[in-house]
Amino acid sequence: MHPLLAFLLLQGADFATTMAAISCGGAEKNPLVAHMIGLGGVQGLLLAKLVSLAIGATAALTGKYRGIRIANVVFGGIVVWNISIISRLLVS
């Protein structure tokens, strides 16, 4: 799979799992993203994702695919973490 496509899919998965965790009573732990959510709820999270997508697009346009691959590993971990939080909140 192309690294940029994986990046786009992971951004969508992060958005969806973050929203699910928040709706189950969880909280955003990234201070910058939490601030954006505090300013505008879903719109704040969308803004955070747009910033991530802009950074990913810039990396792709400049051929920095190694950075995108590293980001994919990080965001993959975040999505797994979010899923674990959701499952713990649902069991509680």
N, C-alpha and C positions, 0 to 999 in steps of 0.2 A: 504494500500500500504506500502511496506517495506520502511523504512526511507532512506536507501541507494539508492534505485531505484528512489524515489522522488528527492533525492539530485542530482542524475545524470540527470534526466529530467529537473530540475530547472537550472542546469549549462548550458545545451543545450539551454534552453529558454532564459537565460541571455545572452548567446553568440549571439543568433539570434536577440534578441531585441536591444542589444547594437549596433550590426552592422547596423540594420535598422535605429536606431536613428542617428548614425553617418552619414549614407548615406543620411539622410534627412536634414543634417546640424547641428545636435546636437553635443555635446561634452561629453566625459567621465569626470565625476566629481570626481571619486576616483583617488587621485594623483598617487598612485602606479600603478594602471592599466593604467592611462593616460600616464605615463612614459613608460611603456612597449609597449603601442600602438605607442607612438612616436618613439620608437626604431625600430619597425618592422611592423606597421600596423596590418593586420589580424594576422600575425604570433605572434605579441606581445600579442594580445588578446588571442590567442590560448595558449600561454605560461602561461598567467594569469589563464586560465581555467585549464590547466594541474596542476598548483600549487594547485588550489582549489581541484581538484580531488585527488591529492596525500594526501592532508590533510584529505579529507573525507574518503579515503581508510584507512589511518592510524587510524582514529577515529573508523572506523568499525572493523578493525583488533584488536583493543584494547577494543572493547565493549563499546565505548563511544557514544551510540545511542542518549542519551539526547542532546549531543552537535550537532549531525547531525540534530536532530529535530529542535533545535534552529536555526541552519544555514538554514534549509528549510524555516522557517518562515521569516527570514531575506531576503533570496533570492527570496521568493515569493513576498515580498514587493518590492524588486528591480525590478522584472519583471513587476509588475503592474505599478510602477513608469515609467519604460522605455516605456511601452505602452502608458501611458498618455502623455509623452514627444513626442512620435511619432505622436500621434493624434493631439497634438497642433501644431507641425511643419507642418503637412500636411494641416491643416486648414489655417495657416498663409499665 
